[in-house]
Amino acid sequence: MQEPEISHRRLQGIVVSNRMQKTVVVRVDRMKTHPKYRKQYVRSKRYKAHDEKNEYRPGDAVIIEETRPLSKDKCWRVVKKI
């Protein structure tokens, strides 16, 4: 019996820090709309993502994918550079 393939959440963001070993911090921006005034504005969140080879630098646009917890704060991994 074949296991069904699980699709993990994927987000697109920009690397803002690579000072840790095998970890990068990725900022993901989202557009939100104000409920009353209908104006759109940007909300951002920072995720720690696993970078096995330390190959990504600040300013790189990357795609991150949700994975099992790798540490206390880290449950994302970098899939590829855009």
Backbone as ProteinMPNN parsed JSONL, in Angstrom:
{"seq_chain_A": "MQEPEISHRRLQGIVVSNRMQKTVVVRVDRMKTHPKYRKQYVRSKRYKAHDEKNEYRPGDAVIIEETRPLSKDKCWRVVKKI", "coords_chain_A": {"N_chain_A": [[0.84, -1.18, 0.0], [0.608, 2.137, -0.915], [1.815, 5.152, 0.479], [0.004, 8.205, 0.83], [0.997, 11.251, -0.747], [2.113, 13.932, 1.154], [1.301, 17.303, 1.186], [3.093, 20.077, 2.035], [2.905, 23.291, 3.665], [3.934, 26.103, 1.781], [5.919, 29.006, 1.599], [6.848, 32.233, 0.361], [9.642, 34.303, 0.627], [12.102, 36.719, 1.849], [15.512, 36.459, 2.597], [16.78, 37.645, 5.604], [18.728, 37.401, 7.511], [21.703, 35.533, 8.138], [23.31, 34.693, 10.199], [23.401, 32.601, 11.994], [24.429, 29.151, 12.466], [23.673, 26.934, 9.921], [21.102, 27.964, 9.719], [18.698, 30.274, 8.559], [17.06, 33.465, 8.641], [13.937, 34.277, 7.497], [11.948, 36.718, 5.991], [8.544, 37.058, 5.563], [6.17, 38.663, 3.679], [2.806, 39.835, 3.809], [-0.24, 40.925, 2.345], [-2.784, 42.77, 3.832], [-6.191, 43.704, 4.373], [-7.843, 46.496, 5.668], [-10.595, 46.168, 7.862], [-12.666, 48.116, 8.096], [-11.948, 50.474, 6.628], [-10.997, 49.529, 4.238], [-8.465, 49.784, 3.188], [-5.381, 48.611, 1.909], [-2.587, 47.087, 3.474], [0.787, 46.227, 4.504], [1.794, 43.359, 6.218], [4.297, 41.706, 8.024], [6.182, 38.748, 8.794], [8.647, 36.903, 10.549], [10.475, 33.989, 9.928], [12.382, 31.231, 11.118], [14.48, 29.24, 9.255], [15.752, 26.13, 8.044], [18.964, 25.745, 6.712], [20.971, 23.778, 5.25], [23.547, 23.806, 3.964], [24.544, 26.347, 4.337], [24.17, 28.255, 2.227], [22.627, 30.44, 1.475], [22.214, 33.968, 1.277], [21.755, 37.227, 2.853], [19.091, 39.081, 1.413], [18.468, 37.353, -0.624], [15.801, 35.928, -2.47], [13.637, 33.423, -1.481], [12.023, 30.159, -1.284], [10.269, 28.672, 1.31], [9.514, 25.703, 3.174], [7.189, 24.005, 5.213], [8.058, 21.797, 7.855], [8.899, 18.986, 9.996], [9.436, 19.712, 13.523], [12.603, 21.098, 13.995], [14.126, 22.316, 15.849], [13.781, 24.329, 18.839], [12.654, 26.736, 17.839], [12.56, 26.345, 15.114], [10.88, 25.188, 12.374], [10.775, 25.076, 9.646], [12.115, 24.712, 6.33], [14.493, 25.665, 3.856], [13.634, 25.548, 0.506], [14.283, 26.315, -2.209], [16.113, 28.77, -4.135], [14.856, 31.749, -5.579]], "CA_chain_A": [[0.0, 0.0, 0.0], [1.43, 3.328, -1.064], [1.44, 6.28, 1.324], [-0.332, 9.412, 0.065], [2.0, 12.303, -0.632], [1.642, 15.039, 1.982], [1.755, 18.602, 0.707], [3.396, 20.983, 3.136], [2.732, 24.707, 3.345], [5.107, 26.764, 1.219], [5.848, 30.46, 1.631], [7.912, 32.919, -0.354], [10.126, 35.422, 1.419], [13.44, 37.244, 1.618], [16.445, 36.168, 3.685], [17.223, 38.876, 6.257], [19.887, 37.125, 8.356], [22.282, 34.198, 8.047], [24.38, 34.687, 11.187], [23.426, 31.342, 12.735], [24.908, 28.004, 11.705], [22.637, 26.116, 9.28], [19.791, 28.588, 9.893], [18.501, 31.617, 8.018], [15.809, 34.101, 9.026], [13.247, 34.671, 6.27], [10.808, 37.609, 6.208], [7.438, 36.815, 4.634], [5.234, 39.793, 3.679], [1.441, 39.541, 3.384], [-1.112, 42.093, 2.211], [-4.037, 42.671, 4.574], [-7.13, 44.784, 4.107], [-8.478, 46.987, 6.884], [-12.002, 45.786, 7.768], [-13.585, 49.245, 7.951], [-11.552, 51.456, 5.622], [-10.672, 48.801, 3.007], [-7.122, 50.09, 2.692], [-4.464, 47.476, 2.021], [-1.309, 47.381, 4.109], [1.678, 45.073, 4.538], [2.162, 42.742, 7.491], [5.389, 40.776, 7.784], [6.525, 37.828, 9.87], [9.962, 36.306, 10.344], [10.546, 32.556, 10.204], [13.699, 30.614, 11.08], [14.426, 28.124, 8.32], [16.962, 25.312, 8.002], [19.803, 25.896, 5.515], [21.99, 22.769, 5.555], [24.877, 24.099, 3.42], [24.846, 27.773, 4.536], [24.378, 28.802, 0.899], [21.772, 31.592, 1.203], [22.729, 35.229, 1.814], [20.709, 38.258, 2.999], [18.636, 39.662, 0.154], [18.014, 36.298, -1.535], [14.392, 35.542, -2.429], [13.617, 31.971, -1.342], [10.785, 29.48, -0.93], [10.457, 27.814, 2.476], [8.487, 24.678, 3.291], [6.973, 23.548, 6.579], [8.58, 20.463, 8.105], [8.819, 18.621, 11.41], [10.26, 20.614, 14.331], [14.035, 20.816, 13.967], [14.64, 22.861, 17.108], [12.725, 25.028, 19.578], [12.026, 27.777, 17.017], [12.725, 26.093, 13.682], [10.098, 24.106, 11.772], [10.726, 25.367, 8.22], [13.376, 24.501, 5.643], [14.574, 26.375, 2.584], [13.507, 24.621, -0.617], [15.095, 26.78, -3.327], [16.254, 30.207, -4.347], [14.067, 32.198, -6.727]], "C_chain_A": [[0.883, 1.241, 0.0], [0.892, 4.456, -0.198], [1.042, 7.47, 0.458], [0.72, 10.491, 0.301], [1.402, 13.483, 0.133], [2.177, 16.337, 1.402], [1.914, 19.526, 1.912], [3.163, 22.422, 2.688], [4.039, 25.261, 2.794], [4.872, 28.266, 1.231], [7.03, 31.034, 0.875], [8.342, 34.126, 0.471], [11.539, 35.814, 1.048], [14.299, 36.95, 2.837], [16.913, 37.5, 4.272], [18.438, 38.657, 7.146], [20.369, 35.703, 8.122], [23.412, 34.025, 9.058], [24.469, 33.391, 11.997], [23.946, 30.219, 11.845], [23.714, 27.195, 11.219], [21.216, 26.671, 9.456], [19.793, 29.959, 9.237], [17.173, 32.144, 8.538], [15.193, 34.664, 7.761], [12.048, 35.543, 6.638], [9.77, 37.356, 5.12], [6.441, 37.961, 4.782], [3.874, 39.332, 3.175], [0.682, 40.862, 3.281], [-2.392, 41.826, 2.985], [-4.903, 43.866, 4.205], [-7.799, 45.191, 5.414], [-9.976, 46.726, 6.79], [-12.972, 46.952, 7.542], [-13.237, 50.13, 6.756], [-11.132, 50.847, 4.296], [-9.316, 49.168, 2.407], [-6.236, 48.869, 2.888], [-3.161, 47.938, 2.634], [-0.527, 46.086, 4.265], [1.92, 44.65, 5.98], [3.281, 41.763, 7.184], [5.644, 39.931, 9.018], [7.851, 37.186, 9.526], [9.942, 34.846, 10.781], [12.01, 32.126, 10.192], [13.597, 29.361, 10.23], [15.782, 27.434, 8.256], [17.66, 25.47, 6.658], [21.029, 25.007, 5.729], [23.395, 23.184, 5.137], [25.304, 25.548, 3.61], [25.068, 28.485, 3.2], [23.564, 30.065, 0.604], [22.268, 32.811, 1.947], [21.584, 36.22, 1.997], [20.393, 38.918, 1.658], [18.146, 38.629, -0.848], [16.52, 36.06, -1.359], [14.339, 34.017, -2.449], [12.198, 31.467, -1.112], [11.099, 28.578, 0.246], [9.264, 26.88, 2.587], [8.401, 24.222, 4.738], [7.46, 22.11, 6.718], [8.417, 20.127, 9.581], [9.671, 19.594, 12.218], [11.726, 20.169, 14.332], [14.741, 21.355, 15.201], [13.479, 23.568, 17.788], [11.955, 25.999, 18.684], [11.897, 27.404, 15.544], [11.891, 24.91, 13.207], [9.833, 24.395, 10.296], [12.079, 25.018, 7.623], [13.331, 25.215, 4.317], [14.546, 25.345, 1.453], [14.409, 25.042, -1.778], [15.131, 28.294, -3.366], [15.473, 30.587, -5.594], [14.946, 33.079, -7.615]], "O_chain_A": [[1.792, 1.37, 0.819], [-0.314, 4.694, -0.139], [1.687, 7.722, -0.56], [1.26, 10.626, 1.399], [0.322, 13.97, -0.201], [3.376, 16.459, 1.153], [0.984, 19.722, 2.695], [3.216, 22.735, 1.499], [5.12, 24.928, 3.281], [3.781, 28.743, 0.919], [8.08, 30.402, 0.763], [7.501, 34.882, 0.957], [12.107, 35.319, 0.074], [13.873, 37.163, 3.973], [17.382, 38.377, 3.545], [19.117, 39.62, 7.504], [19.571, 34.785, 7.933], [24.366, 33.292, 8.801], [25.498, 33.116, 12.615], [23.91, 30.321, 10.618], [22.848, 26.816, 12.007], [20.242, 25.926, 9.352], [20.762, 30.71, 9.343], [16.267, 31.369, 8.842], [15.829, 35.43, 7.036], [11.234, 35.17, 7.483], [10.064, 37.427, 3.927], [5.926, 38.205, 5.874], [3.786, 38.542, 2.236], [0.936, 41.797, 4.04], [-3.017, 40.778, 2.818], [-4.402, 44.907, 3.779], [-8.265, 44.343, 6.175], [-10.584, 47.021, 5.762], [-13.989, 46.787, 6.868], [-14.11, 50.493, 5.968], [-10.93, 51.573, 3.323], [-9.058, 48.885, 1.237], [-6.328, 48.179, 3.903], [-2.684, 49.038, 2.355], [-1.084, 44.993, 4.174], [2.211, 45.475, 6.846], [3.219, 41.058, 6.177], [5.36, 40.345, 10.142], [8.151, 36.948, 8.356], [9.454, 34.512, 11.861], [12.791, 32.594, 9.364], [12.729, 28.518, 10.457], [16.825, 28.072, 8.396], [17.039, 25.346, 5.603], [22.014, 25.442, 6.326], [24.348, 22.94, 5.877], [26.345, 25.943, 3.085], [26.035, 29.231, 3.048], [23.791, 30.705, -0.422], [22.692, 32.718, 3.099], [20.542, 36.071, 1.359], [21.285, 39.263, 0.883], [17.479, 38.982, -1.82], [16.026, 35.996, -0.233], [14.926, 33.387, -3.328], [11.293, 32.237, -0.79], [12.062, 27.811, 0.212], [8.157, 27.206, 2.159], [9.421, 24.072, 5.41], [7.294, 21.302, 5.804], [7.849, 20.918, 10.334], [10.55, 20.244, 11.653], [12.041, 19.017, 14.63], [15.829, 20.899, 15.553], [12.329, 23.43, 17.37], [10.73, 26.074, 18.767], [11.19, 28.084, 14.8], [12.153, 23.768, 13.584], [8.796, 24.008, 9.758], [13.087, 25.024, 8.331], [12.266, 25.361, 3.716], [15.329, 24.396, 1.442], [15.201, 24.242, -2.276], [14.328, 28.991, -2.745], [15.436, 29.826, -6.561], [14.486, 33.571, -8.645]]}, "name": "protein", "num_of_chains": 1, "seq": "MQEPEISHRRLQGIVVSNRMQKTVVVRVDRMKTHPKYRKQYVRSKRYKAHDEKNEYRPGDAVIIEETRPLSKDKCWRVVKKI"}
